[in-house]
Amino acid sequence: MRFSFRSQRLPASVRTALATEPGERVLTHARSGEDGYVVATDQALFLPDGTRLPWHLVDKASWDEEGLTIVPTRGASHRVPAAEPGRLPEVVRERVMHSIVVSKYVTLEERGGGVRIVARRRPGTSELLWEFAFDPGMDPDDPGLRALAEQALEGMRRTMGV
């Protein structure tokens, strides 16, 4: 029995339709539905509907037998069918993890929950983008809660020297 690790080439029409940045490279792809593709580049994930998600804006990604679920740092989740994902799951995981510089959970005892504080690096820059991911049931728009999270962030920055 012979195994082949070569993936099929991304059709030229799909490659030219991608709104890539100068120097952006396609790493892998998977067919989604009859004529769509999910494409992972070194800078972003392209969904079949034309959505471009830079890696620093992807909070989570998960796979099951039917496809991919992408949870961005802001906005609605995306569900993409991909029955044969090939290398896409491992490339998505690697790229998302590569964008994370710091991730720390802080308990906000005064509020009975906590917040995950994450610093992500935008591809091609040294700029850090800091974000808060509050526990379910906590209102991220609550000014008192945000003030507690900001205090925790300042403490982290002082400890890390950034």
Disulfide bonds with the S-S distance in Angstrom:
none
